[in-house]
Amino acid sequence: MIRLTTMIISVSNVRDTHCPARRRIRRNDPIDQGQTMIIGLDVGGTHTDVVLVGENGLERRIKVPTDTSALFDAVFSGLEHITRDIDISQISHAVLSTTLTTNAIVQDKLPAVGIIVTCGPGIDPEYFRTCEHYYRVAGAMDHSGREIVKLDEKAVEDAAARMRDAGIEYVGVVGKFSIRNPAHEIRIREIISPMFQKVFLGHNVSGNFSFPRRITTAFLNASVYPLHKRFFEAVRQSLDKKGIQIPIYILKADGGTMDFETSIDFPGQSILSGPAASVMGSIGFATGDQETIVLDIGGTTTDMAVLINGVPVLAPYGIEIAEHKTLIRALHSYSVGLGGDSTVRVEHGHLFIGPDRTGPAMAYGGPEPTPTDALFVLGKAQNGDREKAEKGIEAIAQLLGISTAETARRIFDQTCREILDSARQMVSLINSRPVYTVREALHGHRIKPARLLVLGGPAPMFAENFTAVSDYQVSVVPHWDVANAVGTALSRTTCEVTLFADTYKLEASAPEEMFVQALKPGFTMADAKEMATELLEKKALREGASSGDLVTDVTEALEFNMVRDFRMIGKNIRIKVQVRPGLIGQYEKIIAQIKKQSRNGENPC
């Protein structure tokens, strides 16, 4: 018997820039090549924002209402406006963020999909059931990747036939310890692929441990695939018709971008793309020596996040959305059902705001009073029907027994205080867990934010009140109403690689990358870091990264001694490396110009 002993762990604290596992490569940037502009597009629940940014800062911008029944018309009318009379050769690429997949999950509007799991040692996978069409089949690997139970291919065929008869088109396949040996997952795909449109394998969608979360990750990738594919095809076809032949990227939940073509095989990466845009839109305007809460105030929700010295905090395990816990890498964000269009009502003499939204503010033709209507009554908002807003707030005032003006003040104050209370709850939640940023693990660190950075349509009005009702230093992001789209445009491509090395078997593998290589005796942790980083750089360039933006880190390094008969026979090594999320290399030039435009009161249209 082989036993694993003497665990050596180093997590996320790689700082030596000369280490082969962390390198900054600078070659060519789009601006330096004469391609001076980037399109950023953010599809929100209320508005779709499109911007054109370049060396002159914010070149153009447009906001159009988001109509889910005619979403692509809105998106492409925005794109047409942004690119009108522009030499397309001067646009290097476009980056999109979207709430489509997020909303489908939250609203439980996912199509029926199937899951096949192989049963290994430990807890019965039935406890991890994700859907109706969920099948367990015999077949198992142990923790080292050795087959201990042969795959029951007849059970696989039977499960596939039942799913096909039920009209299932998309399937996830997950085996315990498949990241150590994916042979069973690969064989299942070979058997069932002719029956289905798309099959997602657990070891491809995540190289992280956690069998239950990998099942959920495969399930969500299969579930959002048809929606993301329709979005992809509509974007590509429409751009082709307009003659816009530029690279297209999508913003992922970790604040990095992925080549749009590649995203078809990893559609789950688009989940929580919208909140990530909020964070990326604030980074360029954050100070590097403070802990900051980012508040993106929209019509439906307020999205929140934390920056530590200008660096975003990561979700420690992966996306958690609705009841789903996944291994999809993400920035730590928190959404609360409070926004400018939240419904205001009185129940049993008490004022309630949100979380529901029945439409726009009454000042804009909506059916129910909202905090935005309160702003009209207070004289803080314009370009709407103040009379309708006053009528809505007056109805609330009668129920409370106070004046319309006092009701408007109460509504706005309560909205601000509830948002701040939610932000404090988010900070407490983060402090209850290990704190990770996109750079490193901060062992034992407790965050104590002193600053608020506010963006979103009503940002200046809310910022003024946040200052009055709290002790935070409050700042508004320049061009606050399209800052998400700016952050989307300036985000760089990111990816991860997890490498396993077994010096007893003399084999290295990276299951997500379908990589297996024989090793020579004497393979060490340093060799593993070098191999993993080389794989990472190739993957990043393949997925559309600029060679000038490859800032790589080792985020996890584990080494176990393997012992047989009281004698060490080898080592089991696991390395995780990343291209660090952040902004593209030339962002400082662009951000400096945007700040200058904001100071001068310039607002490109």
N, C-alpha and C positions, 0 to 999 in steps of 0.2 A: 504494500500500500504506500502511496505517495501522500505525504502530508505537507501542507503549506504552513510555514512558520516565519517568524521574524519579519513583520510587515514594516516597510520603510515608506513613509508618505511625505510628499511635498506638494502642496496645493497652491497654485495661483500666485506665488510670490517670486516669480522670475523677474529680476530687475536688471541683470547684467546684459547690456546691449551687445556684448561680444559673444554671448552664449549662442551656439548655432541654432537653438530653438527659439530665438527671438531676433528677428532681423528687420530692418527698415530698408526697403528697396526704393530708390528714386530714379525714374527714368524719364518718361514722357507724360505730361498731363495734357488733357484736351485743350486748355487755354493756351498752353505753350505751343500747340500744334495749329493754332489759328481757329479752332472750333470753340467759339467764345460763349456759347449759350447752352443751357440745360432746361428742359421742360420738367416741372414738378406738378403732379396732379394728385389731389387728395379728395377722395369721395367720402363725404361725411353724411350723417343721418339727415341733416337739414340742408346743407349746401355742398356743392362740388366746387373746389377752388383749383384754378390752374394758374401757374406763374411761369414766367420765362426769366431765368437769372443768368448773369454773366459777369464779365469783368467790370461792367458799369453798375453792378448791383442788381436791383430789381428792374428788369427791362419792361415787362408787361405783367398784367394780372387781370383776372376776371373771376367773379363769383356767379354761379348759376344755381337755382334751386335744384335739390336732388329729388327727382321723381322716380321712384323705384319701378313704376310701370313703363317709364320711358328713359331709363337710366343712361343708356348709351347715346341717345340723342343729346342729352344734357352734356355728357362728357365730351362728345366730339364737336358740339357747337363751341364749347370752351376751347378745345384744341384748334379749331378753325380760326377763332378770334386771335389766339395767341400767336399763330404762325402766319397770319395774314401779312403779305408784303415782306416776309422774312426770307432771306436766302437760307434754305434748309441745310445747305452744306456748312453753315455756321453753327448749326445745332449738333452737339456731340452725341446726346442721348436723351431719353426721357425716363423718368422714374414715377411709378404709380403707387399710391397707397389706397387701400379699399377696406370698407367695412362689410362687404358683401358676405364673406364667409362667416365673419363674427356674428352678424345679425341673423343669419340662417340658423346658427347654433343656438343663440339666445332665444330666438322665437320658435325653436323646435320645428323648423321647416326643412329638415334634412330628408333626403330620399332613403328608402330602405336599402340596407347593404348587408353583406354577409361576413362572418368571421369564422375562420377555422383555426383552432389552437391545438397544439400537441401537448399531451399531458406528461409532465415530468415529475421529479420528486418534489415533495412539499405540498402546499395548499392546492386543493382541487380548483382548477381554472374556472369552474362553474361559479365560484364566488366573484369572479371578475367579469361576469356577463355584461355585455354592452348593448345587446340588441336581441330581437326575436330570432333572427337567423344566425344562431351562434352554435357552432358544433365543436365538440371535443373528439379528438382521434388519438389513438395510441401511437406512441413514438416519443423518444426522449434522449436528450444529451445530458451529461453531467457537467459540473462547473468547469471542467477542463476541455470540454468539447468532444468527449468520447461518447459514442453511441452506446446507450445502456438498454434501450428498448427500440426494437425495429419499428419503422413506420408502417402503419396499417393502411396500405394503399387502397384496399377495398372500401374501408370506412371513408376515406377521402373521396372516392368516386361517388359513394352513396350521398354524402353531404352535398357535393357539388350538384348532383342531379336534383336533389330536393330544392336547393337554392335556385337553380335554373328554372324549375317548374313554378317557383313562386315569383318569377319575374325579376330576380336579382341580377344586376349587371356589374356591380362593383364589389370586390371582396378583399378583405385583409387576411393575411396568414401570419401567425406568430407562434414561435416555439420558445420554450424556456431555454435559456443559455444559447439561443441562436446566434448571439453576437460572438460566441466562441466557436461555433460550428453551424453554419446556415444550411447544411446539406438537406435537412428535412424540409425547410421552407422552400428551397429551390426545387426540390422534387415535387412538392405539392403544387407549385406554380406550373411545372411542366404538365402535370396531370389535368389541371382545371382550366388553364388559360384558354383553350379553344371554346369554352362555354361562356366566357365573360369578357366584357369590354376592357377591364383593367383590374389587375391584381397587385396589391401592395404587400410587400414583405417586411416583417418587423425589423429585421437587421438592417434593411435599407433606410427606413424612416428614422431610426435612432440607434446609435452605437452605445447608448447608456444602459446600465443595469436598471432593473425594476420591471419585472415581468408584467404586473398589472398596468403600469403606465405605458409600457410599450404596446400592450393590447389596445388601450384607449387611443394611443397615437396612430396606430394603423387604422383603427375604426374611423377616426375623424378624417384622416387623409382620404379614405375611400368615400366617406360621406360628402365631403365638400368638393370632391373632384369634378362632378358634372357641372356644378355651378361655376367653379373656377375655369373649367375648360371653355364654357360658353363665353365667359368674360374675356378670356384670352383670345378666342377666335374673333369675337366682335371687335376687340381692340386692333388686332392684327389686320383684319380685313378692311376696317374703316381707314386705318392709316395708309394701307396700300392704295385704296381708292383715292385718297387725297394726295398720293404721291410722296408721302413722308416715309422715307426709307432710312430709319435711324435705329440704333439698338434700343431695346425697351427692357427696363428692369422693374421689379416689383419690390416694395419695401416689406421686409420680414418683421416678425414680432421682436427680434433682438435689435432692431434699429439699423440693421444692415440691409443691403440689397442683393437680389438674386436675378440672374438673367431670366427674362420672361419665358423663354423656351424651356429652361431647366425647371421652372416652377411648376410645369405641368406634371412632373413626376413627384413633386413635393408640395401639393396644394395646401397642406396643413400649415406651411410656413407663412401663409397670408393671414392666418387667424391673428387677431389683435394688431394688425398692421396699422390701423387708425390711431390707437393710443401711442404706438411707437413713433408715429409722425409728430405727435405733440412733443415728445421728449427731444427728438432730433431737431425740431424747430426752435428749441430753447437753448440748446447746447452752445451755439456760437455766441450767445448773449449772456451766458452765465459767467460769474466770476470764479476763478480757479482756486480760491482759498476759503470758500464757504459751503455749508450744506444748505441746499435750496429745495423748496417744494415747488414743483411746476404744476400750475392749474390751467387746464385748457377748458374754458367755459363755452360750451356749445348750446344749441337749442334744446337738445334732448337730455344730454348728460354733461357732467364735468369729469374729465379724465385727469388723473393725478399721478405724479411720479416724484422721485427724489433724485437729486444730483448731489454727489459727494465730491467736493472740490472740482466741480464741473463734469464729473463722470457719472453716467447712469448706474442705478442699482439693478442687478439682475434678479429675476425670480429664481430662488435657489434650486428648484427641482425641474421646473418647466411650467408651461401655461396651465392655469386652472381656470376653466370657463364653464359656467353652469355647473353641472355635477361631474364634469369631465376633468380628470387629472392626467396630464400628458407629460411627455419628455421633450416637447417642442421648446427650444431655447427662446427665452423672451426677456425683455426688460420688465422690471417690476412696476406694474401700473395698477391703478384702482379706479373704477368708474362708479359714480353715484348718480342716481336718477334725479338730478337737480340741474336745471339749465334755464336759459332765458324763456323757453316755451313751456316749462313745466306747468301743469294745471294747478290753479289755486282754488281751494275750497274750504268751507267751514263745516266741521262735524262736532256736534255737542258743544258748541261754543268755542272750539279750538281751531286755530288756523293750521292748515296742512298744505304743503307745497310738494308736488310730484308724488311718486316717481313717474306717474303717467304723463303722457303728452297727447292731447287730442287734436293738435294742429298748431299753426302759427299763433302768435299773439292776436288779440282782437283788433289791435291797431293795424294789423296786416290782413284782416279778414277772417281770423280764426274764431272758433265757437265759444271758447272759455277764457276767463282772465288768467294772466300769467305774470311773472316777475317783469317781463318786458313792458307790459301794460302799466305796471307800477312805475317804471322808469319814465314813461310818457307823462303820467300824472305829476311826477316830481319835476318835470321839465328837463330831464337828463337825456331823453331820446327824442329824435326828430325823424322826419321823412316817413311818417305814418299817420293814421287817423287818430288824433288825440281824443276826439269826442267819443269814438267807440271804446277806446281804452278806459276813459273816465266812466263810461256807462258800466263796463265790466267790474271795475274796482268799486264803484258805488254799490253794486249789488252785494259785494263782500262786506263793505262797510256797514250796511244795514243789518246784516246778520251779526256783526261784532258790536254794533251799537256805538260806533265812533265815526269821526269824519272821514271823508274820502281821502284827504291828504294824509291823515294819520294812518289810515289803512295802508296806503301806498308805502309809507315809510316802514311800517311793520313788516309788510311782505318782503321788501327789499332787504331789510336788516336780518330777518329770519332766514332768508335764502343764503345770505352771506355767512351767517353764523353756522348754519347747518353744513355748508361747504367746508368751513374751517374745522368744524367738529369731525367731519369725515376725514379730512387731511390728518388730523391728530390721531385718529384711529388707525390710519394707514401707517403712520410713523411707529405707533405702538406695535402693530403687527410685524413690521420689518425688524424692530428691535427684539422681538420674541424669537427670532430665528437667526442663524448665521448670516452675516451680511457679506454679500458678494457684489463687487462692481465689475464692469467689463474689463478691468485691468487686473484685479487681484481679490483674494479673500481678505477681509478685515476682521481678524480673529478677536472676538470680544468687544468689537467697536459698537457703541451706541450712538445713533445719530440724534442730533439736536438742532434741527433747522432753524435758522434765524431770518431767512429771506424767502419771500414769495416771488415767483416769476410768473406773470399772468399773460395768457394769450387767448385768442378766440374773439368772436364778434363784439361782445359787450365788455371786453377786458378793461378799458380805461374806467368805466363807470364802477365796475366791481372793485377794481384796484383801489379807487378812492375810498370806498366803504371798508375794504379790508384794513386799510391803514387806520381808519377811525375806530374799528371794533377789536383790533388785535395789536400785539407788540411787534409784529413782523415788519421787517424792511420790505417794502413792496415796490416792484418795478414792472413795467409793461414792456413786452417784447416789441421791437419796431415792426411795423406793418403786422400788428397782432392778428388781424382778421384773416390773413393768408399765410401766417407763419408756419402752419403745418405743411403747406405745399412747398414752402421754401426749404424746410428741413428735409422733406422727402427728396427734393432735387439734389441736395448737397450730401446725402448719405452715401457711404461707400459700400462696396460689395464685401460681404462677410461669409465665412463658412467655418466648419469644424472638421477635424479628423480624429478618430480614436484608433490607436494602434495597439495591438496585443502582440507580445513576443514571448515565446516559450523556448528557453535556452536548453531545455531537456529534449524537446522534440526538434529543436533547431528550425523553428518556423515562426514567421511573423505574418500577421493578418490584420487587415482593416476591413471588416465586413461591409460597412456602408459603401466602401469604395470598390468592392469586389476585388480586393488586393490580397494575394498570398505570395510569400517569397521565402525560399529556403535561406537559413542563416549559417554563417560560419561559426565554429567554436570561438568563445571569448566575446560574444556579443554582449554589450553593456547598456546601461541606462543612457549614457551619452550617445551611443549609436542609435538607440531607439528614438531619442529626441531628434537627431539629424534625419532619420528616415521619415518620421512623422511630419516634420516640417517640410521636407521635400515633397511629400504627397500633398500636403496642405497647399503649398504654393501652386502646384500644378492644377489642383482642383479649383482654386480661386481664379486663376487665369482662364480656366475652361468655363467657369460660370460667369465670366464677364468682368472680372476685376481689372482695374488699371494696375500695371506693374509698379506705378508710383505710390500705390496706397496699400501695399502689403506689409502691415505692421502686425507681426505674429507674436503670440504668447503661448507658453505652456500653462494650461489652466489646471492640470492634474497630472501627477506622476506617482505611481504606486509600484512597489517592487516587493515580491514575496519570495522567500527562499523555499524551495521544494526539497523535502527530506524523505529518504527511503532507508529503512533499516539504520536509523540514527546517523545517516550520512547525507550531506547536501549534494543533490544531483543536478541542480539547475535553478533557474530563477524564472518566475512568471512576472512579466513587466506589462504595465498598462500606462499609456501616455495619451493625454488629450491635449490637442493644440487648436488654436483659433486664429483667424484673422480678426483683429479687434474691431468691434463696432465703433464707428465714429464718422467724422465728416471727411470728404475728399480733400486731397492735399492742398488744392487751391482755394479752399473755403475762406481762408483769412482775408484774401483780396476782396472776395465777394461780400463777406460780412462787413468789412470796413466801409465799403461803398453803401451798403444798405443802412448802416448806422448814420452815415453822412446824409443820405437821402431823408432819413427820418428827422434828423436835426434841422434840415432845411425845409421840412414840411412838404417834400416831394412825394407824390402818390401816383406812380405810373399807371396808365389805364390800357 
